[in-house]
Every structure is written in structure tokens, then in C-alpha cells.
Amino acid sequence: MTETQTTKARSRLEKVLRASRERMQEEVSALIGISFKMGEPEFRLIDKETLFEGLDGKRVLAHVKVDGEVEGQGCLLVGVKDAINIGGRLIMLPDSELKSVIADEDYSDELQDSFGEVANIICGSATYTLEEQFPKKVRLIRTEQEIVIPVKVETDSEQPIANGDYLIMSLPLEVDNQPLGALDMVLPAEPFGLVDGAAKPMAADQSQAADQHPGADSAAAAGAPAMAEQRGEESGQGTIPAGQQATGEQATAGTGTTRPEDEDVPAKAVEPSRPKRDSGKQKKIVDSLLKASMERVSEEVSGLLGGGLQVVPIDNLALSKADFLEQAGGKQVMARLEIRGGKQGEAYLFVDHKSAIHLGGTLIMLPESELEETIRNEEFGDDTRDAYGEIANIIAGVYTAVFEEQYPAKLGFTKTEMETVVPVKVDPDSDEIFANQHYYLSTGQLQYNGKDLARLQVLVPLEAFDLEGLLQTEEEQAVAAGTEAGGARDEAVADSGRSSAATEAGGGGGARTQAPEQADILIFSDDEAESERLTAALQGLGYTARVAHFKEPVASVLGSRIQLVFLVMGEVSEQGFGVAIKLGSAGLNVPLVAAGPAWTRSLVLKAVKYGASDILVTPSTPSDIRQKLETNLVRRAA
């Protein structure tokens, strides 16, 4: 198995496991009758020795059998005091008795049985999500459990688990608003195709790990101890793996970098003399109408539901079917929209399955407790489905009104039918579910009465908006950025001494076209002062950097040597998060550090949601920057 295949396999599995977290905490909360929360998961690919070296104190180890089309042995690991705390809540021990039992670490048979039920729920929730979103049939079955002392575990033995490589998902726990330690779900790497047969297991030495696993795994390889420390920071600034970002092969078209099968895309809609201006003008028209449509959807659907629905625009971009499926998320309700008027074809409205249930259930006025139960169980019954269908009709009608009123081709959209789809199970290279062609994707964040739901995604064929030339234009921009535009920018950066990479690019003899390849740190920024501070610090640490503005095409600055991206925001905003989405869709599978002032917990969580691996508070110091580098990658040899 190649490195690319193992990276894709890891990214896919991590995405599914991350999606299972919400169901886990909901199901366990319902079981024990109090609040049970799991923090943002942290993933590591490590061997048995490194796993147990990173643990302290007594641990409850619940063995997990991996069954189905993938077979192997894993486990759940949690501190014995935390297992007692959780199990004691289930059997409703009085607070005084619970505190005493925890202090004595008295893990009785009754507590073993009760925590075993919680472990069953966790494995069952993961299995449910795997069945929905993972290509192969996989079941996680909790078997027996035991108490282990990590320092006494022998690496070469088969106890308590076999010697080998494992994917670890660490989940910080909180019960009844009381922070606990982390629960580790440990899954065998080889059966899931996460390790190359020729690759060596990851060692505890960070430099060695980074050399063996560059790119997407650098954050996990370099930062396991640092990430554990960061989990405790007050601002919630923990690191997460860059593997949640889109993989390169599946996302290249999202920024206009054409693949071989795209080379025959005609550009006749664009004037040869001014392709960028014409395509950009058309894009601005379409984008403004899409934004207006989302604003009107907020008004119309709010009136229908009797509450406050907001659709906050995130981004619009051209991509392929494969690109869309890669970033689409878990189970979706897809409404087909027939396009009529000046263009013909079919568009699609995607809303997360639970969000569709939430909206439909709200419309039929389900009582709050019943609605929450329905959402948790993902019961998309006939009444709820019909109700959501009416909402989809309203949305289609709004887009029709806007585009018939304001768009020259007077497009209309008619909802025809709906179906539930699981994007990861759709063949991206066929016409299954919807045609394999290029689309224009418009995404917005759904909020109802102040509560974040999932995204609303509207997928329209590029030709329906006369944006076929956008792909060619973006490709030309990428080339031009490496010569004229990129060279001019690099010369300006070199003059100010902000980037050693730009200095290299500012020479002659065509060196400028190689500037993206020469840089190993990429900075996307709308804050000139912070970018100058950051590039100077990076130069002092022996790194080369390239600075790009938010408005520049992502494809123009991609390079194979890039190891890390800083996203620098003057103010933490949706515009900056939109750039994070573009970076994820572009296949730049490296850690992303989001930088900005005045971070709050909600903003940190939003940054993580949109692809950030780590957070940097600005204005930054050289020490801050050095720490982020050490956390997310190991310095390359001088």
C-alpha cells in the first residue's frame, strides 16, 4: 500500500470516528441520566510502546473486537478513577459514597458491570457511524475488561494488547460539568490499511517520527506530548490532526488546478485577451445573488417555522464531484432541483440528516423533548420528511425568485424529489446519484434560534452559471502568479525583508515560477503587520515563508515543500474561515495554524470545525511562533 493510500485511509477513518463523537455523548448521557460530554478528538498513529509510555496511573482497559470486513483487536483505555466516576453515576451512588469509592479506587464488580455498559454504548455508537459512513462493514464489540498499570506493560508481549501500530482517538471527558481525563479508543492500524508494510512503526522520538511521516501526519508525529499539554489551556487551544483536511488527489480541481481528464474543458465563454476579468465579473454576479438568496431564505423559513433561522454565507467555489464528496460530511438529505429558464439541468440541495430532522420536526411542532429524542435517534419519519420537503420547496422558491428577478438567464429551481445519501459511499468517478462533472458549490452555516446546526450546501453545474471558464481562468492565474503577479509580489516582500523565500524568488532566470516550491511555510493573511512579524521570526528560525493575501487563488501558492500553513486574521471572521475551507478543499494536507486576536471558546471551536489544527494568539512573539512550530512539525535539518 502506498503512502498516499495509507494517508487517505487514515483521513477517512478519522473523519468517521470524529463523526461518531456526538452520538457517543448523547447515548451515554441518556444512559446515565446526566450530562456526559466529549471534547474535540485528538488522533495519533503510534506503536504499543509509545501508547503506554504516554499513560500514567491505573487504567481500565476494555478489550474491543474489530469484526466484519476488517478484523483485529483494539481496546478502550480510561483512568480507573474516571471509570468509577462514570459507572457510579449509572448505578446512582450517593455523592459521598461515590467520592469515597473514587478516592479508594475501589473498582468493584458492580462498577465494572456499569462502566462496561457505558463502554458498550461507546462501541455501539462508533459501530452505528461506521455502518453509515465507512465503505466496509465494521463492528466494534466490547468484550472483557481488566485493570492495567502502563509502566508494567511489556512491549514484546501479546498482553494486554498485541505489539503493533494503533490509531488512537483521545477524547477529553466531562461528566455533570466536571472535567475528567481522556478516554482513548485504540484501533489496530494494519487491518484498516493505515500503515505501509515497508514503513517502520512510529517511535517516541519526535524527529524520527517526523522524518518517517511528513505532511499530514507531522502534527501527530511531532506533537503528542505538546498536544496533551495544550488540551488544558484555558482558551481551548488544542491541536487536532491535519488529516481532517481534504486529501490532495481528491481536491485539486477545487482551486482550478485541472486534472488530466479536465484538459478538454472548453474556454470559449472567456475572451482570450481578458479571461480573468470576464470570469471574475461573472463570478461576482453569481456570488452576490447566492448571498441574497441565503438572506431571503433566512427570512422566509423563519416565518414558516416561527423562529429565528439564519443562513450565514461561508464560501462559493468551483469543484469536481470528487471534491464535493470529500468535504460533504456525513449522512445528508439531498433534494433534487430541476433547473429551468435560460439553462437546463439539475442542481442539488444538501442538508445534514440531523439538521433536516430538526427543521422538519420544528415545523410540525414536536414537543422539545420528543424533538431531541427524534434527532438523537435520527428518525426521519414520513411527517418529518414531508415537513422538511416543504422547507426545501421554500428554499427552491427563494432561489427561483432571486435568479428570475436579477439574473440575465432568469433561472428557476423546482424541487422534484428527495433522498438520503451517504457521500463517502458514492462513487465519485461515475454518474451515480448525480453526474460526474464540475459544479459551483455555495455553502452557508445554518443556525436556528442561536444554535448552530450543520451546513446548507447548494450544488449547481458550472455551466448553469456560465462559469466554465472559471477553471481555465484559475489555472492561468496560478501560472501568472508564479511569473508576473507572483514575481512582483515577491520582489516587494523581498524589499521589506519579510521573507527569505521571496528573496530567492526575486532573482532572475525564471526563478519566480518556482517560488511556491521553494517555500516551506505558507502564510495566508489580511494583517500586514502580523505577517511581517511572523515571517521575520520564521526566517530567524531557519524557515522560508511565502505570504499570500486572502483574495489570491489558493492554487497559485501551492507547493510540494510546504509543511505548515499560517492563516493570519486581523479579526477572527467568516472571511478567514472561508480561506480555511479553500485550503482544506485544495488538498494542502498539512497542519493549519489559525492566528488572530481575541479568541473565545466558540471561535476556537469554529476554527477547528473549518480545518484549523492549532491556534495562535496575535500579536505573537518569537517564542509563541517557535512553540507552534515545535508542536506541529519538527524543524527540518539546517
C-alpha positions as CSV (number, residue, x, y, z in Angstrom):
1,M,0.0,0.0,0.0
2,T,1.4,3.4,-1.0
3,E,1.9,6.4,1.4
4,T,-0.9,8.2,-0.5
5,Q,-3.3,5.3,0.1
6,T,-2.5,5.0,3.8
7,T,-3.0,8.7,4.2
8,K,-6.4,8.6,2.5
9,A,-7.4,5.6,4.6
10,R,-6.4,7.3,7.8
11,S,-8.2,10.5,6.8
12,R,-11.4,8.7,6.0
13,L,-11.3,6.6,9.3
14,E,-10.6,9.7,11.4
15,K,-13.4,11.5,9.7
16,V,-15.9,8.7,10.6
17,L,-14.7,8.3,14.1
18,R,-14.9,12.1,14.7
19,A,-18.5,12.0,13.4
20,S,-19.3,9.3,16.0
21,R,-18.5,11.5,19.0
22,E,-21.8,13.3,19.1
23,R,-23.8,10.1,19.1
24,M,-21.5,8.7,21.8
25,Q,-22.1,11.6,24.2
26,E,-25.8,11.7,23.5
27,E,-26.3,8.0,24.1
28,V,-24.2,7.9,27.2
29,S,-25.9,11.0,28.6
30,A,-29.3,9.3,28.1
31,L,-28.0,6.1,29.8
32,I,-26.6,7.7,32.9
33,G,-29.2,10.4,33.1
34,I,-26.8,13.4,33.4
35,S,-24.6,15.4,31.1
36,F,-21.8,13.5,29.5
37,K,-19.6,15.4,27.1
38,M,-16.6,14.5,25.0
39,G,-14.2,17.2,23.8
40,E,-12.6,17.6,20.4
41,P,-10.9,14.3,19.5
42,E,-7.1,14.1,19.1
43,F,-5.7,11.4,16.8
44,R,-2.3,9.7,16.9
45,L,-0.8,6.8,14.9
46,I,1.7,5.2,17.3
47,D,3.0,1.8,18.4
48,K,2.2,-0.1,21.5
49,E,5.3,1.1,23.4
50,T,4.6,4.8,22.7
51,L,1.0,4.3,23.7
52,F,1.7,3.0,27.2
53,E,4.7,5.3,27.7
54,G,2.2,8.2,27.4
55,L,-0.1,6.9,30.1
56,D,0.1,7.1,33.9
57,G,-1.7,5.7,36.9
58,K,-4.1,2.7,36.8
59,R,-6.2,2.2,33.7
60,V,-9.3,0.3,32.9
61,L,-8.7,-1.5,29.6
62,A,-11.9,-2.7,27.9
63,H,-11.0,-5.1,25.1
64,V,-12.6,-4.3,21.7
65,K,-13.0,-6.9,19.0
66,V,-13.0,-5.4,15.5
67,D,-15.2,-7.6,13.3
68,G,-16.7,-7.7,9.8
69,E,-14.7,-6.9,6.7
70,V,-12.0,-5.6,8.9
71,E,-10.8,-7.8,11.7
72,G,-8.5,-7.2,14.6
73,Q,-8.2,-6.4,18.3
74,G,-8.3,-3.0,20.0
75,C,-9.4,-1.5,23.3
76,L,-10.8,1.4,25.2
77,L,-8.5,2.9,27.9
78,V,-9.6,5.2,30.7
79,G,-8.3,6.1,34.1
80,V,-9.7,3.8,36.8
81,K,-11.0,6.8,38.8
82,D,-12.8,8.1,35.8
83,A,-14.3,4.7,35.1
84,I,-15.6,4.5,38.7
85,N,-16.9,8.1,38.4
86,I,-18.9,7.3,35.3
87,G,-20.0,3.8,36.4
88,G,-21.0,5.2,39.8
89,R,-23.3,7.7,38.2
90,L,-25.1,4.9,36.3
91,I,-25.8,3.0,39.5
92,M,-26.7,6.2,41.2
93,L,-24.2,6.0,44.1
94,P,-24.8,8.9,46.6
95,D,-22.2,11.6,46.2
96,S,-20.5,10.9,49.5
97,E,-20.1,7.3,48.7
98,L,-19.0,8.0,45.2
99,K,-16.2,10.3,46.4
100,S,-15.0,7.6,48.8
101,V,-15.0,4.9,46.2
102,I,-13.1,7.1,43.8
103,A,-10.5,8.0,46.4
104,D,-10.0,4.3,47.3
105,E,-10.0,3.3,43.6
106,D,-12.4,0.5,44.6
107,Y,-13.4,-0.8,41.2
108,S,-16.0,-3.4,42.4
109,D,-17.8,-6.0,40.3
110,E,-20.9,-3.8,40.2
111,L,-18.9,-0.8,39.0
112,Q,-17.2,-2.9,36.4
113,D,-20.5,-4.0,35.0
114,S,-21.9,-0.5,35.0
115,F,-18.9,1.0,33.2
116,G,-19.0,-2.0,30.9
117,E,-22.4,-0.8,29.8
118,V,-21.0,2.6,29.0
119,A,-18.2,1.0,27.0
120,N,-20.9,-1.0,25.1
121,I,-22.7,2.3,24.3
122,I,-19.5,3.9,23.0
123,C,-18.6,0.9,20.8
124,G,-22.2,0.7,19.6
125,S,-22.2,4.4,18.7
126,A,-19.0,4.1,16.8
127,T,-20.3,1.0,15.0
128,Y,-23.5,2.8,14.0
129,T,-21.5,5.6,12.4
130,L,-19.1,3.2,10.7
131,E,-22.1,1.3,9.2
132,E,-23.4,4.6,7.9
133,Q,-20.3,6.2,6.6
134,F,-17.4,3.7,6.2
135,P,-17.1,1.8,2.9
136,K,-16.5,-1.5,4.6
137,K,-18.8,-3.3,7.2
138,V,-17.1,-2.9,10.5
139,R,-18.3,-3.7,14.0
140,L,-16.7,-2.8,17.3
141,I,-17.6,-5.3,20.0
142,R,-16.6,-4.7,23.7
143,T,-15.5,-7.9,25.3
144,E,-13.8,-8.4,28.7
145,Q,-12.0,-5.7,30.7
146,E,-9.1,-5.5,33.1
147,I,-7.1,-3.0,35.1
148,V,-3.6,-2.3,33.7
149,I,-0.6,-0.4,35.0
150,P,1.0,1.2,31.9
151,V,4.6,1.3,33.2
152,K,4.4,-2.5,33.8
153,V,3.2,-3.3,30.3
154,E,5.8,-5.3,28.3
155,T,6.1,-4.2,24.7
156,D,7.1,-7.5,23.2
157,S,4.3,-9.5,24.8
158,E,0.8,-10.0,23.5
159,Q,-0.7,-8.7,26.7
160,P,-2.8,-6.7,27.3
161,I,-2.8,-6.0,23.5
162,A,-0.6,-7.2,20.7
163,N,2.6,-5.4,19.8
164,G,1.9,-3.3,16.7
165,D,0.8,0.1,15.4
166,Y,-2.5,1.6,16.5
167,L,-4.7,4.6,15.7
168,I,-5.6,6.4,18.9
169,M,-8.6,8.7,19.2
170,S,-8.3,10.6,22.5
171,L,-11.5,12.2,23.8
172,P,-11.4,14.5,26.9
173,L,-14.4,13.7,29.1
174,E,-16.7,15.8,31.2
175,V,-19.5,14.4,33.5
176,D,-22.1,16.7,35.0
177,N,-19.8,19.7,34.2
178,Q,-16.9,18.0,36.0
179,P,-13.8,17.6,33.8
180,L,-12.2,14.1,33.8
181,G,-9.3,12.7,32.0
182,A,-9.3,11.4,28.4
183,L,-10.8,8.2,27.0
184,D,-8.6,6.5,24.4
185,M,-10.2,4.4,21.6
186,V,-7.4,2.2,20.4
187,L,-7.8,0.6,16.9
188,P,-5.3,-1.7,15.1
189,A,-3.7,0.3,12.2
190,E,-2.8,-2.5,9.8
191,P,-6.3,-4.1,9.3
192,F,-7.6,-0.6,8.4
193,G,-4.8,-0.1,5.9
194,L,-3.2,2.8,7.9
195,V,0.4,1.6,7.7
196,D,2.6,0.8,4.8
197,G,4.1,-2.7,5.1
198,A,7.5,-1.2,4.4
199,A,7.1,1.6,6.9
200,K,8.6,1.5,10.4
201,P,6.4,1.9,13.4
202,M,6.3,5.5,14.8
203,A,8.7,5.8,17.7
204,A,8.6,8.2,20.6
205,D,11.4,10.2,19.2
206,Q,9.7,13.1,17.5
207,S,12.4,13.8,14.9
208,Q,12.4,10.3,13.7
209,A,8.6,10.3,13.6
210,A,8.5,13.4,11.5
211,D,11.1,12.0,9.1
212,Q,9.0,8.9,8.6
213,H,5.6,10.6,8.3
214,P,5.9,14.0,6.7
215,G,3.0,16.2,5.7
216,A,-0.4,15.2,7.0
217,D,1.0,13.2,9.9
218,S,3.6,15.7,11.0
219,A,1.4,17.3,13.7
220,A,0.5,13.9,15.2
221,A,4.1,12.7,15.0
222,A,5.7,15.8,16.5
223,G,3.1,16.9,18.9
224,A,1.7,14.1,21.0
225,P,3.1,15.4,24.3
226,A,2.6,19.0,23.4
227,M,-1.0,18.4,22.3
228,A,-1.8,16.7,25.6
229,E,-0.5,19.8,27.4
230,Q,-2.4,22.1,25.2
231,R,-5.7,20.4,26.0
232,G,-5.6,22.0,29.4
233,E,-5.2,25.6,28.1
234,E,-7.9,27.9,29.2
235,S,-8.7,29.0,25.7
236,G,-9.2,25.5,24.4
237,Q,-6.3,25.9,22.0
238,G,-5.6,22.3,21.4
239,T,-4.2,20.7,18.3
240,I,-6.0,18.4,16.0
241,P,-4.7,16.3,13.1
242,A,-4.4,17.9,9.6
243,G,-5.8,14.6,8.4
244,Q,-9.3,16.1,8.7
245,Q,-8.5,18.3,5.8
246,A,-9.2,17.2,2.2
247,T,-6.7,14.9,0.6
248,G,-4.7,16.3,-2.3
249,E,-5.7,13.9,-5.1
250,Q,-9.4,14.3,-4.5
251,A,-9.3,18.1,-4.1
252,T,-7.1,19.5,-6.8
253,A,-9.9,20.7,-9.0
254,G,-11.4,22.7,-6.2
255,T,-9.0,25.5,-6.8
256,G,-9.0,25.3,-10.5
257,T,-5.9,23.1,-11.0
258,T,-7.1,20.9,-13.8
259,R,-6.6,17.2,-13.8
260,P,-5.9,15.2,-17.0
261,E,-9.5,14.3,-17.6
262,D,-10.3,18.1,-17.4
263,E,-8.0,19.2,-20.2
264,D,-10.7,19.3,-22.8
265,V,-12.9,21.7,-20.9
266,P,-13.6,24.5,-23.4
267,A,-12.9,28.1,-22.5
268,K,-14.9,29.6,-25.4
269,A,-17.0,31.6,-22.9
270,V,-13.9,33.6,-21.9
271,E,-12.3,36.3,-24.1
272,P,-8.7,35.3,-24.7
273,S,-7.5,38.8,-24.1
274,R,-9.2,39.3,-20.7
275,P,-10.1,35.9,-19.3
276,K,-9.6,36.8,-15.6
277,R,-11.7,40.0,-15.8
278,D,-14.6,38.4,-17.6
279,S,-14.7,35.3,-15.4
280,G,-14.3,37.3,-12.2
281,K,-17.1,39.6,-13.2
282,Q,-19.5,36.7,-13.8
283,K,-18.4,35.1,-10.5
284,K,-19.2,38.3,-8.6
285,I,-22.7,38.5,-10.1
286,V,-23.4,34.9,-9.2
287,D,-21.9,35.2,-5.7
288,S,-24.0,38.3,-4.9
289,L,-27.2,36.5,-6.0
290,L,-26.3,33.4,-3.9
291,K,-25.7,35.7,-0.9
292,A,-29.0,37.4,-1.5
293,S,-30.7,34.1,-1.7
294,M,-29.4,32.9,1.6
295,E,-30.5,36.2,3.3
296,R,-34.0,35.7,1.8
297,V,-34.1,32.0,2.8
298,S,-33.4,33.2,6.4
299,E,-36.4,35.4,6.3
300,E,-38.8,33.1,4.5
301,V,-38.0,29.9,6.5
302,S,-38.0,31.9,9.8
303,G,-41.6,33.0,9.0
304,L,-42.6,29.4,8.2
305,L,-41.0,27.9,11.4
306,G,-42.0,30.7,13.7
307,G,-38.4,31.0,15.0
308,G,-35.1,32.6,14.0
309,L,-33.4,30.7,11.2
310,Q,-30.1,32.2,9.9
311,V,-28.1,31.0,6.9
312,V,-24.6,32.6,7.2
313,P,-22.7,32.5,3.9
314,I,-19.4,30.7,4.2
315,D,-17.9,30.3,0.7
316,N,-18.5,29.7,-3.0
317,L,-16.1,27.7,-5.1
318,A,-15.8,25.6,-8.2
319,L,-15.1,21.9,-7.7
320,S,-15.5,18.4,-9.1
321,K,-17.9,15.7,-7.9
322,A,-15.0,14.0,-6.1
323,D,-14.0,17.3,-4.3
324,F,-17.6,17.8,-3.2
325,L,-18.0,14.3,-1.8
326,E,-14.7,14.6,0.1
327,Q,-15.9,17.6,2.1
328,A,-19.7,17.0,2.1
329,G,-19.8,15.5,5.6
330,G,-21.9,12.5,7.0
331,K,-25.3,11.4,6.0
332,Q,-27.2,14.1,4.0
333,V,-30.7,14.7,2.8
334,M,-30.4,15.6,-0.9
335,A,-33.2,17.5,-2.6
336,R,-33.0,17.4,-6.4
337,L,-33.7,20.8,-8.0
338,E,-34.7,20.9,-11.7
339,I,-33.2,23.9,-13.4
340,R,-35.4,25.7,-15.9
341,G,-35.3,29.0,-17.8
342,G,-32.2,30.1,-19.7
343,K,-30.4,26.9,-18.7
344,Q,-31.5,23.3,-18.3
345,G,-30.1,20.7,-15.9
346,E,-30.3,19.6,-12.3
347,A,-29.0,21.2,-9.1
348,Y,-28.9,19.8,-5.6
349,L,-29.7,21.0,-2.1
350,F,-27.8,19.2,0.7
351,V,-28.6,19.4,4.4
352,D,-27.2,17.2,7.1
353,H,-29.6,14.4,8.1
354,K,-30.0,15.6,11.7
355,S,-30.5,19.2,10.7
356,A,-33.2,18.2,8.3
357,I,-34.9,16.3,11.1
358,H,-34.5,19.3,13.4
359,L,-36.1,21.7,10.9
360,G,-38.9,19.3,9.9
361,G,-39.7,18.4,13.5
362,T,-39.8,22.1,14.3
363,L,-42.3,22.7,11.6
364,I,-44.7,20.1,12.8
365,M,-44.2,21.5,16.3
366,L,-42.9,18.4,18.0
367,P,-42.5,18.9,21.8
368,E,-38.9,19.8,22.7
369,S,-38.2,16.5,24.5
370,E,-39.7,14.5,21.6
371,L,-37.8,16.6,19.1
372,E,-34.5,15.9,20.9
373,E,-35.2,12.2,21.1
374,T,-36.1,12.1,17.4
375,I,-33.0,13.9,16.4
376,R,-30.8,11.7,18.6
377,N,-32.3,8.6,17.0
378,E,-32.3,10.1,13.5
379,E,-35.9,9.2,13.0
380,F,-36.8,10.8,9.7
381,G,-40.4,9.7,9.6
382,D,-43.0,10.5,7.0
383,D,-44.4,13.5,8.8
384,T,-40.9,15.0,9.4
385,R,-39.8,14.2,5.9
386,D,-42.9,15.9,4.4
387,A,-42.3,18.9,6.6
388,Y,-38.7,19.2,5.6
389,G,-39.8,18.8,2.0
390,E,-41.9,21.9,2.4
391,I,-38.9,23.8,3.7
392,A,-36.9,22.6,0.7
393,N,-39.7,23.9,-1.5
394,I,-39.5,27.3,0.1
395,I,-35.7,27.3,-0.4
396,A,-36.1,26.4,-4.1
397,G,-38.7,29.1,-4.4
398,V,-36.5,31.7,-2.9
399,Y,-33.6,30.9,-5.2
400,T,-36.0,31.0,-8.1
401,A,-37.3,34.4,-7.1
402,V,-33.8,35.9,-6.8
403,F,-32.5,34.4,-10.0
404,E,-35.6,35.1,-12.1
405,E,-35.6,38.7,-10.9
406,Q,-31.9,39.5,-11.1
407,Y,-30.1,37.0,-13.3
408,P,-29.9,37.6,-17.1
409,A,-30.7,33.9,-17.9
410,K,-33.7,34.0,-15.5
411,L,-33.1,30.7,-13.9
412,G,-35.7,28.8,-11.9
413,F,-35.3,25.9,-9.5
414,T,-38.1,23.3,-8.9
415,K,-37.7,20.7,-6.2
416,T,-38.6,17.3,-7.6
417,E,-37.6,14.6,-5.1
418,M,-35.5,13.9,-2.0
419,E,-33.3,11.1,-0.9
420,T,-30.9,10.3,1.8
421,V,-27.3,9.9,0.7
422,V,-24.0,9.0,2.4
423,P,-21.3,10.9,0.5
424,V,-18.5,8.5,1.4
425,K,-20.4,5.6,-0.2
426,V,-21.0,7.5,-3.5
427,D,-18.7,6.6,-6.4
428,P,-17.0,9.9,-7.4
429,D,-15.9,8.7,-10.8
430,S,-19.4,7.6,-12.0
431,D,-22.7,9.3,-12.6
432,E,-24.2,7.5,-9.6
433,I,-26.6,9.7,-7.6
434,F,-25.6,12.8,-9.6
435,A,-23.4,13.4,-12.7
436,N,-19.7,13.4,-12.6
437,Q,-18.9,16.9,-13.7
438,H,-17.8,20.3,-12.4
439,Y,-20.0,22.2,-10.1
440,Y,-20.3,25.5,-8.3
441,L,-20.8,24.9,-4.6
442,S,-22.4,27.6,-2.3
443,T,-22.2,26.8,1.4
444,G,-23.9,28.5,4.4
445,Q,-23.9,27.8,8.1
446,L,-27.4,27.0,9.4
447,Q,-28.4,28.4,12.8
448,Y,-31.8,28.2,14.5
449,N,-32.6,30.3,17.5
450,G,-28.9,30.9,18.0
451,K,-28.0,27.2,17.9
452,D,-25.5,26.0,15.2
453,L,-26.9,23.2,13.0
454,A,-24.9,21.9,10.1
455,R,-24.2,23.5,6.7
456,L,-26.6,24.1,3.8
457,Q,-24.9,23.2,0.6
458,V,-26.3,24.2,-2.8
459,L,-24.5,22.4,-5.7
460,V,-25.1,23.8,-9.2
461,P,-23.5,22.7,-12.5
462,L,-20.8,25.2,-13.6
463,E,-22.4,25.7,-17.0
464,A,-25.7,26.7,-15.5
465,F,-24.0,29.8,-14.1
466,D,-21.8,30.3,-17.2
467,L,-18.7,29.7,-15.1
468,E,-17.0,27.0,-17.2
469,G,-14.2,29.5,-17.9
470,L,-13.6,29.8,-14.2
471,L,-11.5,26.7,-14.2
472,Q,-9.3,27.8,-17.1
473,T,-9.0,31.3,-15.5
474,E,-7.9,29.9,-12.2
475,E,-5.3,27.8,-14.0
476,E,-4.0,30.8,-15.8
477,Q,-3.9,32.7,-12.6
478,A,-1.9,30.0,-11.0
479,V,0.7,30.2,-13.8
480,A,0.6,34.0,-13.9
481,A,1.0,34.2,-10.1
482,G,4.4,32.4,-10.5
483,T,5.6,34.8,-13.1
484,E,4.3,38.4,-13.4
485,A,1.9,38.8,-10.4
486,G,3.8,36.4,-8.1
487,G,7.1,37.9,-9.1
488,A,6.0,41.4,-8.4
489,R,4.7,40.5,-5.0
490,D,7.8,38.5,-4.2
491,E,10.0,41.5,-5.1
492,A,8.0,43.7,-2.8
493,V,8.3,41.2,0.0
494,A,12.0,40.8,-0.5
495,D,12.5,44.6,-0.4
496,S,10.9,44.7,3.0
497,G,13.0,41.7,4.2
498,R,9.9,39.8,5.3
499,S,10.5,36.5,3.5
500,S,13.7,34.7,2.6
501,A,11.7,32.6,0.2
502,A,10.5,35.7,-1.6
503,T,14.1,36.9,-1.8
504,E,15.1,33.7,-3.6
505,A,12.1,34.1,-5.9
506,G,13.0,37.7,-6.7
507,G,16.1,36.8,-8.6
508,G,16.2,36.3,-12.4
509,G,16.2,33.5,-14.8
510,G,12.7,32.2,-14.2
511,A,13.3,31.5,-10.5
512,R,10.0,33.2,-9.7
513,T,7.9,30.4,-11.2
514,Q,9.5,28.1,-8.6
515,A,8.7,30.4,-5.6
516,P,5.9,28.2,-4.3
517,E,8.2,25.2,-4.4
518,Q,11.0,27.0,-2.5
519,A,8.8,28.0,0.4
520,D,8.2,25.5,3.3
521,I,5.8,27.8,5.3
522,L,2.8,29.4,3.6
523,I,1.1,32.4,5.2
524,F,-2.4,33.5,4.1
525,S,-3.0,36.9,5.7
526,D,-5.0,40.1,5.8
527,D,-2.9,41.5,8.6
528,E,0.3,43.0,7.1
529,A,1.9,43.9,10.5
530,E,1.4,40.4,11.9
531,S,2.6,38.8,8.6
532,E,5.8,40.8,8.8
533,R,6.3,39.8,12.4
534,L,5.7,36.1,11.6
535,T,7.9,36.0,8.5
536,A,10.8,37.7,10.4
537,A,10.5,35.1,13.2
538,L,10.4,32.2,10.8
539,Q,13.4,33.5,8.9
540,G,15.3,33.7,12.2
541,L,14.4,30.1,12.9
542,G,15.7,28.9,9.5
543,Y,12.5,28.6,7.6
544,T,11.5,30.1,4.3
545,A,8.0,31.6,4.0
546,R,5.6,32.8,1.3
547,V,2.9,35.4,2.1
548,A,-0.4,35.5,0.2
549,H,-3.5,37.6,0.6
550,F,-6.9,36.1,1.3
551,K,-8.0,37.1,-2.2
552,E,-5.3,35.3,-4.0
553,P,-6.2,31.9,-5.6
554,V,-5.0,29.1,-3.4
555,A,-3.7,27.2,-6.4
556,S,-1.2,29.9,-7.1
557,V,0.8,29.4,-4.0
558,L,0.7,25.6,-3.5
559,G,4.0,23.8,-3.4
560,S,5.1,20.3,-2.6
561,R,7.6,21.5,0.0
562,I,5.1,23.3,2.1
563,Q,5.0,21.8,5.6
564,L,2.8,24.2,7.5
565,V,0.2,27.0,6.8
566,F,-0.5,30.0,9.0
567,L,-3.9,31.7,8.5
568,V,-3.4,35.2,9.9
569,M,-6.6,37.2,10.5
570,G,-6.7,40.9,11.6
571,E,-10.0,40.0,13.1
572,V,-11.3,36.4,13.5
573,S,-14.0,36.3,10.9
574,E,-16.1,34.3,8.5
575,Q,-13.8,35.6,5.7
576,G,-10.8,34.0,7.3
577,F,-12.7,30.8,7.9
578,G,-13.7,30.8,4.3
579,V,-10.0,30.8,3.4
580,A,-9.5,27.8,5.7
581,I,-12.2,25.9,3.8
582,K,-10.5,26.7,0.5
583,L,-7.2,25.4,1.9
584,G,-8.9,22.2,3.0
585,S,-10.5,21.8,-0.4
586,A,-7.2,22.4,-2.2
587,G,-5.6,19.2,-0.9
588,L,-2.9,21.0,1.1
589,N,-2.8,18.2,3.6
590,V,-0.6,19.8,6.2
591,P,-1.2,21.4,9.6
592,L,-3.1,24.7,9.6
593,V,-2.5,27.2,12.4
594,A,-5.2,29.9,12.7
595,A,-3.8,33.2,14.1
596,G,-5.8,36.1,15.3
597,P,-6.7,38.3,18.4
598,A,-9.4,37.9,21.0
599,W,-10.1,34.2,20.7
600,T,-13.1,32.8,22.5
601,R,-14.0,29.2,23.1
602,S,-16.7,29.4,20.4
603,L,-14.3,30.9,17.9
604,V,-11.7,28.2,18.7
605,L,-14.3,25.5,18.1
606,K,-15.4,27.1,14.9
607,A,-11.8,27.4,13.6
608,V,-11.3,23.7,14.4
609,K,-14.5,22.9,12.6
610,Y,-13.2,24.6,9.5
611,G,-9.9,22.8,9.5
612,A,-7.5,24.5,11.9
613,S,-5.0,22.2,13.7
614,D,-3.9,24.8,16.2
615,I,-4.5,28.4,17.4
616,L,-2.0,31.3,17.7
617,V,-3.0,34.4,19.6
618,T,-1.8,37.7,18.0
619,P,0.1,39.8,18.3
620,S,2.5,36.9,18.6
621,T,6.1,36.7,20.0
622,P,9.0,34.7,18.5
623,S,8.6,32.3,21.5
624,D,4.9,31.8,20.5
625,I,5.8,31.1,16.9
626,R,8.6,28.7,17.9
627,Q,6.3,26.8,20.2
628,K,3.7,26.4,17.4
629,L,6.4,25.1,15.0
630,E,7.6,22.6,17.6
631,T,4.1,21.4,18.3
632,N,3.1,21.0,14.7
633,L,6.3,19.8,13.0
634,V,9.9,19.0,13.7
635,R,12.4,21.5,12.3
636,R,14.0,20.3,9.2
637,A,17.7,19.8,9.2
638,A,19.7,23.0,8.5
